Amino acid sequence: MNDWVPYPAEFARRYRELGYWTGETFGAFLADRAARYADRVAVIDDRHRWTYRELDERATRMAHGFRARGIRPGDRVVVQLPNVAEFVSVVFGLFRAGALPVFALPPHRFAEISYFCAHTEAVAYVIADKVAGFDYRTLADDVRAAAPTVREVFVLGDPGTHTSLADVPTDPVGELPEIDPGVVAFLQLSGGSTGAPKLIPRTHDDYLYSVRESADICGLDTDSVYLVALPVAHNFPMSSPGILGALHAGSRIVLASAPSPDIAFPLIARERVTITGVVPPIALVWLNSAPNRADDLSSLRVLQVGGAKFAEEAARRVTPELGCALQQVFGMAEGLVNYTRDTDDEDTVAVSQGRPISPDDELRVVDADDAPVPEGGIGHLLTRGPYTIRGYYRADEHNRDAFTADGFYRTGDLVRLLPTGHVVVEGRAKDQINRGGEKVAAEEVENHLLAHPGVHDAAVVAVPDAFLGERTCAFVVTAGETPPTAPQLRAFLRGRGLAAYKIPDRVEFVPGFPHTGVGKTSRRDLRAAFAARLTDERKA
């Protein structure tokens, strides 16, 4: 099995000749910005206020410390940290040591983390001690028992039986390794529509191209202040323009522990935040909260909304109610990112999800047989370009379905293109649930449900929700004389270490499933049945 699928030589050569790929590595990227903006503040959280010089020095000492702990170039390290300044120094330390961060999210639990560690043969795992009452050290004990390649667990805070992250940095000893900018720099998580999340290999060259262009499109400069409201390991707050775009432009990064107005609004006021990005449910909370709060949000120039489609009615509220411009963002960790621009008219910003970063982003809109749809028609989005991957990590079989023979990625989105090139997202073709920007793979949850002895069959589908966009509903056919209740099934899933956002919002017990002509469970009919049931409930 191939670890990753490199760009074909002729494409790589072209992207370099066009100046998209500059040969810069992440380690060199930070060193260059530290030289330019040495005494400017780079990163702020509840406990730290680091300059570019301090961040650069911390990253270097972290890199030497990781090497002293036996981490070698090419090693994979799962990173599961909350929104703290140490996330940035750890990640750049790993880059400089030549190791590959594997980005996990704070809600992930044993089912996900053990899979990431086993699938990547990770040698280390970086966590905080406790967040929101959850003890990650206990999770780490379970993960190490299941994934024997994990030699070290580094803990921010009280390490317990593990290694304190504070003990890792060391003074430079010897030279750090030379890094090839064309190789994999890190692994991100795909939302995935089937089974466990797929891992996305991103190179220094391709990712930094998208970062530079994003920073330019979003107008970042040394006066910009970027608020990280979403989990920092998400692709959106990392690179669109995110923390990396902010570092590229010499901007300030402010890390919020949560996106709630109680936390985010005072930070916007205190730090004079100019730009931030949220998912649609958070945007709605902000819109509804702003009139009832006294926080000074006048510094906020741009609110980005992405991760899921933003309803037109809500989009039109942003400027009059928050006093800032709306920028719609439609992208994916696999590559392609689209933005509305500040030159777009009000209607384009309200109804579209933007147009691509690069003139070399190739978009195809096709029918089920891969034939082009008529101009302006709705179809499946395929894409290829200088920062879109050519294959998932260690997933040869899946790659045969996820990519065309000529290298186009099947995004799973149903879209139509406006004459201006802007993309309008019309839905999902894959069996994936977009729960407020968090992607839930139906098959993964179904597999866990089927492990319960009282479950004969299960199907998880998306159902509309005014707040989150979509919620999860599990249709369950029970087995045995004492069938489980909905609370018992949810407790069972939690006990199996499934992330909280993947626990079904609703559980419906049914005698059997409708099927398609080829014998597959008809999710369309299940959704229709749920809609009919809601109608009956409203009438009652």
One Martini backbone bead per residue (centre of mass of N, CA, C, O) as a GRO file, in nm:
protein
  540
    1MET     BB    1   0.096   0.036   0.022
    2ASN     BB    2   0.045   0.365  -0.017
    3ASP     BB    3   0.078   0.644   0.167
    4TRP     BB    4   0.095   0.838  -0.095
    5VAL     BB    5  -0.007   1.075  -0.355
    6PRO     BB    6   0.158   1.225  -0.578
    7TYR     BB    7   0.224   1.450  -0.791
    8PRO     BB    8   0.258   1.478  -1.097
    9ALA     BB    9   0.533   1.587  -1.255
   10GLU     BB   10   0.396   1.789  -1.456
   11PHE     BB   11   0.242   1.944  -1.236
   12ALA     BB   12   0.469   2.023  -1.045
   13ARG     BB   13   0.627   2.183  -1.254
   14ARG     BB   14   0.407   2.390  -1.318
   15TYR     BB   15   0.361   2.504  -1.029
   16ARG     BB   16   0.649   2.613  -1.010
   17GLU     BB   17   0.661   2.792  -1.266
   18LEU     BB   18   0.404   2.970  -1.154
   19GLY     BB   19   0.464   3.009  -0.826
   20TYR     BB   20   0.305   2.833  -0.620
   21TRP     BB   21   0.568   2.676  -0.570
   22THR     BB   22   0.857   2.776  -0.356
   23GLY     BB   23   1.010   2.576  -0.136
   24GLU     BB   24   0.871   2.617   0.131
   25THR     BB   25   0.878   2.564   0.465
   26PHE     BB   26   0.751   2.580   0.776
   27GLY     BB   27   1.012   2.647   0.921
   28ALA     BB   28   1.094   2.883   0.728
   29PHE     BB   29   0.841   3.050   0.750
   30LEU     BB   30   0.874   3.132   1.050
   31ALA     BB   31   1.159   3.252   1.034
   32ASP     BB   32   1.091   3.477   0.835
   33ARG     BB   33   0.867   3.618   1.009
   34ALA     BB   34   1.048   3.668   1.256
   35ALA     BB   35   1.240   3.860   1.106
   36ARG     BB   36   1.020   4.072   1.023
   37TYR     BB   37   0.828   4.045   1.323
   38ALA     BB   38   0.970   4.004   1.600
   39ASP     BB   39   0.804   4.227   1.809
   40ARG     BB   40   0.549   4.118   1.735
   41VAL     BB   41   0.250   3.997   1.797
   42ALA     BB   42   0.128   3.661   1.747
   43VAL     BB   43   0.021   3.521   2.032
   44ILE     BB   44  -0.301   3.470   2.204
   45ASP     BB   45  -0.404   3.390   2.534
   46ASP     BB   46  -0.483   3.344   2.864
   47ARG     BB   47  -0.137   3.314   2.924
   48HIS     BB   48  -0.034   3.446   2.647
   49ARG     BB   49   0.228   3.672   2.477
   50TRP     BB   50   0.369   3.628   2.177
   51THR     BB   51   0.617   3.672   1.977
   52TYR     BB   52   0.775   3.591   1.697
   53ARG     BB   53   1.042   3.528   1.834
   54GLU     BB   54   0.932   3.345   2.059
   55LEU     BB   55   0.798   3.136   1.881
   56ASP     BB   56   1.050   3.050   1.725
   57GLU     BB   57   1.215   2.959   1.972
   58ARG     BB   58   1.014   2.748   2.078
   59ALA     BB   59   1.011   2.570   1.825
   60THR     BB   60   1.311   2.497   1.829
   61ARG     BB   61   1.318   2.369   2.114
   62MET     BB   62   1.103   2.159   2.050
   63ALA     BB   63   1.249   2.012   1.826
   64HIS     BB   64   1.493   1.920   2.000
   65GLY     BB   65   1.323   1.771   2.209
   66PHE     BB   66   1.197   1.561   2.023
   67ARG     BB   67   1.466   1.441   1.930
   68ALA     BB   68   1.560   1.359   2.219
   69ARG     BB   69   1.289   1.159   2.226
   70GLY     BB   70   1.307   1.004   1.926
   71ILE     BB   71   1.210   1.188   1.702
   72ARG     BB   72   1.170   1.141   1.356
   73PRO     BB   73   1.173   1.160   1.042
   74GLY     BB   74   0.830   1.071   0.959
   75ASP     BB   75   0.697   1.078   1.208
   76ARG     BB   76   0.403   1.025   1.393
   77VAL     BB   77   0.185   1.283   1.558
   78VAL     BB   78  -0.063   1.316   1.779
   79VAL     BB   79  -0.276   1.612   1.798
   80GLN     BB   80  -0.465   1.713   2.112
   81LEU     BB   81  -0.556   2.040   2.127
   82PRO     BB   82  -0.648   2.321   2.225
   83ASN     BB   83  -0.685   2.673   2.239
   84VAL     BB   84  -0.343   2.716   2.235
   85ALA     BB   85  -0.025   2.828   2.201
   86GLU     BB   86   0.114   2.542   2.203
   87PHE     BB   87   0.014   2.444   1.935
   88VAL     BB   88   0.211   2.611   1.762
   89SER     BB   89   0.486   2.517   1.882
   90VAL     BB   90   0.446   2.214   1.836
   91VAL     BB   91   0.400   2.208   1.531
   92PHE     BB   92   0.666   2.355   1.452
   93GLY     BB   93   0.847   2.154   1.594
   94LEU     BB   94   0.770   1.913   1.416
   95PHE     BB   95   0.847   2.029   1.148
   96ARG     BB   96   1.155   2.071   1.223
   97ALA     BB   97   1.188   1.753   1.292
   98GLY     BB   98   1.012   1.601   1.050
   99ALA     BB   99   0.739   1.559   1.154
  100LEU     BB  100   0.390   1.438   1.162
  101PRO     BB  101   0.112   1.577   1.211
  102VAL     BB  102  -0.197   1.464   1.369
  103PHE     BB  103  -0.512   1.599   1.351
  104ALA     BB  104  -0.702   1.644   1.633
  105LEU     BB  105  -0.996   1.669   1.820
  106PRO     BB  106  -1.128   1.727   2.126
  107PRO     BB  107  -1.388   1.524   2.087
  108HIS     BB  108  -1.217   1.297   2.062
  109ARG     BB  109  -1.186   0.950   2.112
  110PHE     BB  110  -1.101   0.631   2.118
  111ALA     BB  111  -1.200   0.551   1.836
  112GLU     BB  112  -1.027   0.766   1.690
  113ILE     BB  113  -0.740   0.770   1.820
  114SER     BB  114  -0.669   0.471   1.783
  115TYR     BB  115  -0.686   0.482   1.478
  116PHE     BB  116  -0.475   0.697   1.416
  117CYS     BB  117  -0.239   0.548   1.552
  118ALA     BB  118  -0.256   0.282   1.394
  119HIS     BB  119  -0.263   0.385   1.094
  120THR     BB  120   0.017   0.569   1.140
  121GLU     BB  121   0.216   0.471   1.357
  122ALA     BB  122   0.239   0.629   1.607
  123VAL     BB  123   0.481   0.760   1.857
  124ALA     BB  124   0.286   1.003   1.949
  125TYR     BB  125   0.106   1.206   2.207
  126VAL     BB  126  -0.079   1.518   2.230
  127ILE     BB  127  -0.195   1.678   2.535
  128ALA     BB  128  -0.414   1.756   2.768
  129ASP     BB  129  -0.523   1.694   3.070
  130LYS     BB  130  -0.782   1.899   3.093
  131VAL     BB  131  -1.118   1.935   2.939
  132ALA     BB  132  -1.418   1.997   3.045
  133GLY     BB  133  -1.362   1.736   3.255
  134PHE     BB  134  -1.169   1.585   3.066
  135ASP     BB  135  -0.942   1.305   3.076
  136TYR     BB  136  -0.671   1.248   2.863
  137ARG     BB  137  -0.492   1.047   3.021
  138THR     BB  138  -0.686   0.809   3.017
  139LEU     BB  139  -0.704   0.789   2.715
  140ALA     BB  140  -0.400   0.736   2.673
  141ASP     BB  141  -0.391   0.464   2.812
  142ASP     BB  142  -0.584   0.323   2.610
  143VAL     BB  143  -0.424   0.383   2.353
  144ARG     BB  144  -0.157   0.240   2.425
  145ALA     BB  145  -0.288  -0.043   2.448
  146ALA     BB  146  -0.387  -0.034   2.132
  147ALA     BB  147  -0.104   0.138   2.046
  148PRO     BB  148   0.226   0.033   2.055
  149THR     BB  149   0.377   0.274   1.897
  150VAL     BB  150   0.324   0.445   2.146
  151ARG     BB  151   0.580   0.591   2.347
  152GLU     BB  152   0.455   0.888   2.382
  153VAL     BB  153   0.319   1.126   2.627
  154PHE     BB  154   0.222   1.463   2.600
  155VAL     BB  155   0.157   1.709   2.863
  156LEU     BB  156  -0.054   1.971   2.928
  157GLY     BB  157   0.038   1.988   3.242
  158ASP     BB  158  -0.055   1.732   3.424
  159PRO     BB  159   0.094   1.419   3.352
  160GLY     BB  160   0.128   1.209   3.553
  161THR     BB  161   0.253   0.920   3.388
  162HIS     BB  162   0.369   1.118   3.198
  163THR     BB  163   0.484   1.378   2.991
  164SER     BB  164   0.587   1.687   3.010
  165LEU     BB  165   0.583   1.946   2.789
  166ALA     BB  166   0.779   2.135   2.954
  167ASP     BB  167   1.027   1.907   2.926
  168VAL     BB  168   1.105   1.913   2.615
  169PRO     BB  169   1.259   2.154   2.577
  170THR     BB  170   1.570   2.249   2.416
  171ASP     BB  171   1.866   2.315   2.345
  172PRO     BB  172   2.054   2.334   2.088
  173VAL     BB  173   2.158   2.023   1.911
  174GLY     BB  174   2.260   2.059   1.639
  175GLU     BB  175   2.100   1.970   1.345
  176LEU     BB  176   1.841   2.008   1.159
  177PRO     BB  177   1.661   1.884   0.925
  178GLU     BB  178   1.613   1.844   0.601
  179ILE     BB  179   1.338   1.964   0.402
  180ASP     BB  180   1.100   1.859   0.179
  181PRO     BB  181   0.846   2.046   0.025
  182GLY     BB  182   0.714   1.780  -0.138
  183VAL     BB  183   0.631   1.660   0.123
  184VAL     BB  184   0.482   1.551   0.389
  185ALA     BB  185   0.372   1.746   0.677
  186PHE     BB  186   0.065   1.641   0.720
  187LEU     BB  187  -0.243   1.526   0.888
  188GLN     BB  188  -0.571   1.523   0.803
  189LEU     BB  189  -0.925   1.531   0.834
  190SER     BB  190  -1.189   1.374   0.714
  191GLY     BB  191  -1.518   1.348   0.718
  192GLY     BB  192  -1.640   1.143   0.568
  193SER     BB  193  -1.884   0.878   0.459
  194THR     BB  194  -1.704   0.629   0.554
  195GLY     BB  195  -1.629   0.528   0.828
  196ALA     BB  196  -1.344   0.621   0.900
  197PRO     BB  197  -1.144   0.865   0.884
  198LYS     BB  198  -0.963   1.022   0.660
  199LEU     BB  199  -0.633   1.089   0.550
  200ILE     BB  200  -0.459   1.401   0.480
  201PRO     BB  201  -0.202   1.482   0.263
  202ARG     BB  202   0.019   1.757   0.322
  203THR     BB  203   0.220   1.986   0.180
  204HIS     BB  204   0.416   2.252   0.187
  205ASP     BB  205   0.360   2.365  -0.094
  206ASP     BB  206   0.045   2.346  -0.116
  207TYR     BB  207  -0.042   2.485   0.154
  208LEU     BB  208   0.116   2.758   0.132
  209TYR     BB  209  -0.031   2.856  -0.112
  210SER     BB  210  -0.313   2.879   0.020
  211VAL     BB  211  -0.225   3.073   0.242
  212ARG     BB  212  -0.127   3.315   0.076
  213GLU     BB  213  -0.390   3.356  -0.088
  214SER     BB  214  -0.581   3.390   0.150
  215ALA     BB  215  -0.450   3.639   0.277
  216ASP     BB  216  -0.498   3.817   0.030
  217ILE     BB  217  -0.806   3.788  -0.010
  218CYS     BB  218  -0.855   3.877   0.310
  219GLY     BB  219  -0.657   4.128   0.380
  220LEU     BB  220  -0.399   4.075   0.528
  221ASP     BB  221  -0.205   4.233   0.793
  222THR     BB  222  -0.039   4.401   1.051
  223ASP     BB  223  -0.344   4.500   1.153
  224SER     BB  224  -0.441   4.224   1.196
  225VAL     BB  225  -0.701   4.026   1.379
  226TYR     BB  226  -0.722   3.681   1.460
  227LEU     BB  227  -0.992   3.473   1.547
  228VAL     BB  228  -1.007   3.166   1.724
  229ALA     BB  229  -1.314   2.994   1.754
  230LEU     BB  230  -1.236   2.738   1.649
  231PRO     BB  231  -1.084   2.463   1.621
  232VAL     BB  232  -0.752   2.485   1.527
  233ALA     BB  233  -0.736   2.198   1.360
  234HIS     BB  234  -0.897   2.306   1.161
  235ASN     BB  235  -0.877   2.409   0.841
  236PHE     BB  236  -1.011   2.684   0.858
  237PRO     BB  237  -0.838   2.810   1.118
  238MET     BB  238  -0.556   2.742   0.972
  239SER     BB  239  -0.599   2.849   0.630
  240SER     BB  240  -0.891   3.051   0.596
  241PRO     BB  241  -0.650   3.184   0.681
  242GLY     BB  242  -0.580   3.177   0.964
  243ILE     BB  243  -0.292   3.126   1.137
  244LEU     BB  244  -0.111   3.114   0.882
  245GLY     BB  245  -0.206   3.373   0.745
  246ALA     BB  246  -0.130   3.556   0.981
  247LEU     BB  247   0.173   3.492   0.984
  248HIS     BB  248   0.234   3.577   0.695
  249ALA     BB  249   0.123   3.894   0.758
  250GLY     BB  250   0.178   3.984   1.068
  251SER     BB  251  -0.036   3.906   1.252
  252ARG     BB  252  -0.276   3.845   1.495
  253ILE     BB  253  -0.345   3.591   1.743
  254VAL     BB  254  -0.660   3.476   1.880
  255LEU     BB  255  -0.752   3.252   2.142
  256ALA     BB  256  -1.042   3.069   2.187
  257SER     BB  257  -1.202   2.839   2.396
  258ALA     BB  258  -1.474   2.954   2.264
  259PRO     BB  259  -1.757   3.070   2.054
  260SER     BB  260  -1.902   3.216   2.252
  261PRO     BB  261  -2.007   3.527   2.336
  262ASP     BB  262  -1.883   3.528   2.627
  263ILE     BB  263  -1.590   3.496   2.491
  264ALA     BB  264  -1.562   3.637   2.206
  265PHE     BB  265  -1.660   3.931   2.247
  266PRO     BB  266  -1.446   4.033   2.455
  267LEU     BB  267  -1.206   3.974   2.265
  268ILE     BB  268  -1.281   4.164   2.039
  269ALA     BB  269  -1.275   4.418   2.216
  270ARG     BB  270  -0.986   4.397   2.349
  271GLU     BB  271  -0.815   4.307   2.065
  272ARG     BB  272  -0.935   4.415   1.801
  273VAL     BB  273  -1.085   4.241   1.608
  274THR     BB  274  -1.116   4.184   1.238
  275ILE     BB  275  -1.118   3.854   1.212
  276THR     BB  276  -1.339   3.567   1.152
  277GLY     BB  277  -1.443   3.212   1.193
  278VAL     BB  278  -1.753   3.035   1.125
  279VAL     BB  279  -2.031   2.857   1.170
  280PRO     BB  280  -2.362   2.885   1.124
  281PRO     BB  281  -2.459   2.839   1.422
  282ILE     BB  282  -2.275   3.059   1.541
  283ALA     BB  283  -2.377   3.295   1.375
  284LEU     BB  284  -2.663   3.285   1.494
  285VAL     BB  285  -2.585   3.339   1.784
  286TRP     BB  286  -2.454   3.612   1.734
  287LEU     BB  287  -2.698   3.753   1.609
  288ASN     BB  288  -2.886   3.705   1.867
  289SER     BB  289  -2.683   3.842   2.086
  290ALA     BB  290  -2.584   4.131   2.013
  291PRO     BB  291  -2.837   4.312   2.106
  292ASN     BB  292  -2.780   4.205   2.430
  293ARG     BB  293  -2.499   4.353   2.414
  294ALA     BB  294  -2.201   4.568   2.505
  295ASP     BB  295  -2.000   4.492   2.310
  296ASP     BB  296  -1.726   4.599   2.117
  297LEU     BB  297  -1.747   4.532   1.750
  298SER     BB  298  -1.610   4.759   1.558
  299SER     BB  299  -1.343   4.605   1.457
  300LEU     BB  300  -1.511   4.420   1.288
  301ARG     BB  301  -1.488   4.345   0.935
  302VAL     BB  302  -1.493   4.012   0.927
  303LEU     BB  303  -1.722   3.743   0.857
  304GLN     BB  304  -1.677   3.412   0.846
  305VAL     BB  305  -1.855   3.150   0.659
  306GLY     BB  306  -1.837   2.793   0.719
  307GLY     BB  307  -1.862   2.423   0.677
  308ALA     BB  308  -2.146   2.527   0.571
  309LYS     BB  309  -2.431   2.623   0.464
  310PHE     BB  310  -2.558   2.952   0.427
  311ALA     BB  311  -2.829   3.107   0.469
  312GLU     BB  312  -2.955   3.373   0.310
  313GLU     BB  313  -3.110   3.507   0.542
  314ALA     BB  314  -2.862   3.515   0.731
  315ALA     BB  315  -2.657   3.659   0.548
  316ARG     BB  316  -2.827   3.935   0.538
  317ARG     BB  317  -2.772   4.004   0.858
  318VAL     BB  318  -2.475   4.069   0.920
  319THR     BB  319  -2.427   4.368   0.851
  320PRO     BB  320  -2.671   4.508   1.006
  321GLU     BB  321  -2.607   4.350   1.297
  322LEU     BB  322  -2.264   4.355   1.307
  323GLY     BB  323  -2.107   4.565   1.106
  324CYS     BB  324  -2.002   4.358   0.887
  325ALA     BB  325  -1.860   4.160   0.671
  326LEU     BB  326  -1.926   3.900   0.449
  327GLN     BB  327  -1.764   3.571   0.419
  328GLN     BB  328  -1.769   3.315   0.211
  329VAL     BB  329  -1.686   2.959   0.273
  330PHE     BB  330  -1.567   2.691   0.047
  331GLY     BB  331  -1.432   2.384   0.170
  332MET     BB  332  -1.148   2.151   0.204
  333ALA     BB  333  -0.899   1.950   0.327
  334GLU     BB  334  -0.825   1.839   0.033
  335GLY     BB  335  -0.844   2.174  -0.068
  336LEU     BB  336  -1.053   2.337  -0.197
  337VAL     BB  337  -1.110   2.701  -0.210
  338ASN     BB  338  -1.373   2.938  -0.144
  339TYR     BB  339  -1.447   3.292  -0.210
  340THR     BB  340  -1.565   3.573  -0.128
  341ARG     BB  341  -1.545   3.909  -0.221
  342ASP     BB  342  -1.518   4.258  -0.174
  343THR     BB  343  -1.626   4.291  -0.491
  344ASP     BB  344  -1.884   4.173  -0.431
  345ASP     BB  345  -2.201   4.160  -0.432
  346GLU     BB  346  -2.457   4.113  -0.218
  347ASP     BB  347  -2.590   3.870  -0.363
  348THR     BB  348  -2.340   3.692  -0.400
  349VAL     BB  349  -2.276   3.666  -0.095
  350ALA     BB  350  -2.561   3.542  -0.012
  351VAL     BB  351  -2.577   3.286  -0.240
  352SER     BB  352  -2.275   3.219  -0.228
  353GLN     BB  353  -1.945   3.028  -0.187
  354GLY     BB  354  -1.771   3.124  -0.410
  355ARG     BB  355  -1.437   3.129  -0.541
  356PRO     BB  356  -1.149   3.031  -0.633
  357ILE     BB  357  -0.820   3.083  -0.570
  358SER     BB  358  -0.726   2.953  -0.847
  359PRO     BB  359  -0.666   2.944  -1.190
  360ASP     BB  360  -0.590   2.613  -1.140
  361ASP     BB  361  -0.873   2.549  -1.064
  362GLU     BB  362  -1.053   2.259  -1.133
  363LEU     BB  363  -1.396   2.237  -1.254
  364ARG     BB  364  -1.654   1.989  -1.226
  365VAL     BB  365  -1.993   1.929  -1.353
  366VAL     BB  366  -2.169   1.625  -1.293
  367ASP     BB  367  -2.304   1.337  -1.340
  368ALA     BB  368  -2.333   1.001  -1.259
  369ASP     BB  369  -2.145   0.960  -1.546
  370ASP     BB  370  -1.946   1.217  -1.583
  371ALA     BB  371  -2.121   1.417  -1.726
  372PRO     BB  372  -2.185   1.712  -1.825
  373VAL     BB  373  -2.369   1.963  -1.733
  374PRO     BB  374  -2.554   2.202  -1.786
  375GLU     BB  375  -2.550   2.521  -1.775
  376GLY     BB  376  -2.637   2.572  -1.434
  377GLY     BB  377  -2.640   2.297  -1.331
  378ILE     BB  378  -2.680   2.022  -1.129
  379GLY     BB  379  -2.392   1.865  -0.964
  380HIS     BB  380  -2.101   1.704  -0.940
  381LEU     BB  381  -1.806   1.779  -0.772
  382LEU     BB  382  -1.498   1.833  -0.935
  383THR     BB  383  -1.134   1.840  -0.853
  384ARG     BB  384  -0.830   2.028  -0.951
  385GLY     BB  385  -0.495   2.119  -0.813
  386PRO     BB  386  -0.225   2.286  -0.634
  387TYR     BB  387  -0.407   2.193  -0.336
  388THR     BB  388  -0.507   1.905  -0.429
  389ILE     BB  389  -0.529   1.602  -0.372
  390ARG     BB  390  -0.454   1.251  -0.500
  391GLY     BB  391  -0.475   1.115  -0.203
  392TYR     BB  392  -0.501   0.917   0.050
  393TYR     BB  393  -0.386   0.776   0.337
  394ARG     BB  394  -0.366   0.460   0.313
  395ALA     BB  395  -0.608   0.433   0.042
  396ASP     BB  396  -0.631   0.273  -0.232
  397GLU     BB  397  -0.926   0.179  -0.255
  398HIS     BB  398  -1.067   0.451  -0.202
  399ASN     BB  399  -0.924   0.614  -0.432
  400ARG     BB  400  -1.074   0.479  -0.675
  401ASP     BB  401  -1.344   0.644  -0.594
  402ALA     BB  402  -1.241   0.949  -0.510
  403PHE     BB  403  -1.093   0.928  -0.796
  404THR     BB  404  -1.002   0.988  -1.094
  405ALA     BB  405  -0.794   0.891  -1.345
  406ASP     BB  406  -0.715   1.225  -1.375
  407GLY     BB  407  -0.728   1.346  -1.056
  408PHE     BB  408  -1.013   1.392  -0.958
  409TYR     BB  409  -1.202   1.507  -0.697
  410ARG     BB  410  -1.468   1.373  -0.510
  411THR     BB  411  -1.654   1.571  -0.299
  412GLY     BB  412  -1.990   1.519  -0.269
  413ASP     BB  413  -2.101   1.771  -0.407
  414LEU     BB  414  -2.378   1.976  -0.483
  415VAL     BB  415  -2.375   2.193  -0.771
  416ARG     BB  416  -2.355   2.532  -0.900
  417LEU     BB  417  -2.273   2.761  -1.160
  418LEU     BB  418  -2.197   3.068  -1.214
  419PRO     BB  419  -2.096   3.288  -1.455
  420THR     BB  420  -1.861   3.395  -1.246
  421GLY     BB  421  -1.770   3.108  -1.082
  422HIS     BB  422  -1.956   3.065  -0.867
  423VAL     BB  423  -2.056   2.874  -0.590
  424VAL     BB  424  -2.345   2.658  -0.538
  425VAL     BB  425  -2.470   2.488  -0.276
  426GLU     BB  426  -2.713   2.199  -0.275
  427GLY     BB  427  -2.545   1.948  -0.147
  428ARG     BB  428  -2.522   1.592  -0.078
  429ALA     BB  429  -2.412   1.280  -0.209
  430LYS     BB  430  -2.321   1.178   0.047
  431ASP     BB  431  -2.328   0.984   0.352
  432GLN     BB  432  -2.327   1.280   0.508
  433ILE     BB  433  -2.310   1.471   0.808
  434ASN     BB  434  -2.373   1.824   0.870
  435ARG     BB  435  -2.312   1.925   1.203
  436GLY     BB  436  -2.228   2.233   1.214
  437GLY     BB  437  -1.941   2.129   1.056
  438GLU     BB  438  -1.964   1.845   1.158
  439LYS     BB  439  -1.856   1.534   1.049
  440VAL     BB  440  -2.072   1.248   0.982
  441ALA     BB  441  -2.039   0.910   0.952
  442ALA     BB  442  -2.275   0.684   0.911
  443GLU     BB  443  -2.119   0.411   0.915
  444GLU     BB  444  -1.972   0.445   1.181
  445VAL     BB  445  -2.224   0.456   1.365
  446GLU     BB  446  -2.352   0.192   1.270
  447ASN     BB  447  -2.125   0.003   1.364
  448HIS     BB  448  -2.167   0.063   1.664
  449LEU     BB  449  -2.464  -0.018   1.687
  450LEU     BB  450  -2.416  -0.322   1.585
  451ALA     BB  451  -2.263  -0.404   1.859
  452HIS     BB  452  -2.532  -0.432   1.975
  453PRO     BB  453  -2.729  -0.698   2.078
  454GLY     BB  454  -3.013  -0.520   2.031
  455VAL     BB  455  -2.910  -0.491   1.722
  456HIS     BB  456  -2.988  -0.559   1.390
  457ASP     BB  457  -3.027  -0.261   1.267
  458ALA     BB  458  -2.880   0.040   1.097
  459ALA     BB  459  -2.962   0.395   1.023
  460VAL     BB  460  -2.801   0.698   0.926
  461VAL     BB  461  -2.937   1.030   0.910
  462ALA     BB  462  -3.030   1.326   0.780
  463VAL     BB  463  -3.182   1.614   0.937
  464PRO     BB  464  -3.336   1.889   0.959
  465ASP     BB  465  -3.202   2.212   1.094
  466ALA     BB  466  -3.220   2.541   1.190
  467PHE     BB  467  -2.938   2.549   1.345
  468LEU     BB  468  -2.732   2.308   1.220
  469GLY     BB  469  -2.892   2.202   0.948
  470GLU     BB  470  -2.802   1.915   1.080
  471ARG     BB  471  -2.909   1.602   1.201
  472THR     BB  472  -2.921   1.298   1.376
  473CYS     BB  473  -3.072   0.981   1.268
  474ALA     BB  474  -3.155   0.670   1.417
  475PHE     BB  475  -3.239   0.373   1.268
  476VAL     BB  476  -3.387   0.091   1.447
  477VAL     BB  477  -3.345  -0.261   1.461
  478THR     BB  478  -3.435  -0.491   1.675
  479ALA     BB  479  -3.326  -0.739   1.922
  480GLY     BB  480  -3.482  -0.942   2.113
  481GLU     BB  481  -3.665  -0.927   2.418
  482THR     BB  482  -3.476  -0.665   2.517
  483PRO     BB  483  -3.484  -0.376   2.410
  484PRO     BB  484  -3.344  -0.090   2.364
  485THR     BB  485  -3.302   0.228   2.442
  486ALA     BB  486  -3.206   0.532   2.360
  487PRO     BB  487  -3.028   0.593   2.612
  488GLN     BB  488  -2.874   0.323   2.595
  489LEU     BB  489  -2.743   0.372   2.318
  490ARG     BB  490  -2.592   0.629   2.389
  491ALA     BB  491  -2.426   0.503   2.618
  492PHE     BB  492  -2.289   0.291   2.442
  493LEU     BB  493  -2.138   0.491   2.254
  494ARG     BB  494  -1.981   0.633   2.474
  495GLY     BB  495  -1.841   0.367   2.576
  496ARG     BB  496  -1.690   0.345   2.279
  497GLY     BB  497  -1.565   0.645   2.223
  498LEU     BB  498  -1.756   0.847   2.101
  499ALA     BB  499  -1.813   1.131   1.986
  500ALA     BB  500  -2.054   1.351   2.076
  501TYR     BB  501  -2.138   1.454   1.777
  502LYS     BB  502  -2.214   1.136   1.693
  503ILE     BB  503  -2.448   1.125   1.860
  504PRO     BB  504  -2.760   1.074   1.829
  505ASP     BB  505  -3.028   1.292   1.843
  506ARG     BB  506  -3.205   1.054   1.721
  507VAL     BB  507  -3.427   0.771   1.794
  508GLU     BB  508  -3.566   0.518   1.577
  509PHE     BB  509  -3.805   0.266   1.585
  510VAL     BB  510  -3.814  -0.011   1.352
  511PRO     BB  511  -3.910  -0.299   1.173
  512GLY     BB  512  -3.783  -0.170   0.903
  513PHE     BB  513  -3.645  -0.124   0.572
  514PRO     BB  514  -3.609   0.042   0.305
  515HIS     BB  515  -3.549  -0.032  -0.048
  516THR     BB  516  -3.382  -0.066  -0.315
  517GLY     BB  517  -3.343  -0.231  -0.615
  518VAL     BB  518  -3.043  -0.343  -0.491
  519GLY     BB  519  -3.089  -0.358  -0.154
  520LYS     BB  520  -3.060  -0.088  -0.037
  521THR     BB  521  -3.082   0.145   0.180
  522SER     BB  522  -3.329   0.403   0.190
  523ARG     BB  523  -3.262   0.720   0.282
  524ARG     BB  524  -3.484   0.879   0.148
  525ASP     BB  525  -3.719   0.726   0.287
  526LEU     BB  526  -3.632   0.788   0.575
  527ARG     BB  527  -3.657   1.093   0.555
  528ALA     BB  528  -3.955   1.091   0.474
  529ALA     BB  529  -4.055   0.952   0.731
  530PHE     BB  530  -3.959   1.171   0.923
  531ALA     BB  531  -4.120   1.404   0.804
  532ALA     BB  532  -4.396   1.274   0.855
  533ARG     BB  533  -4.366   1.253   1.162
  534LEU     BB  534  -4.338   1.555   1.217
  535THR     BB  535  -4.610   1.633   1.102
  536ASP     BB  536  -4.778   1.464   1.302
  537GLU     BB  537  -4.670   1.602   1.560
  538ARG     BB  538  -4.769   1.887   1.493
  539LYS     BB  539  -5.067   1.813   1.478
  540ALA     BB  540  -5.072   1.693   1.777
   0.00000   0.00000   0.00000
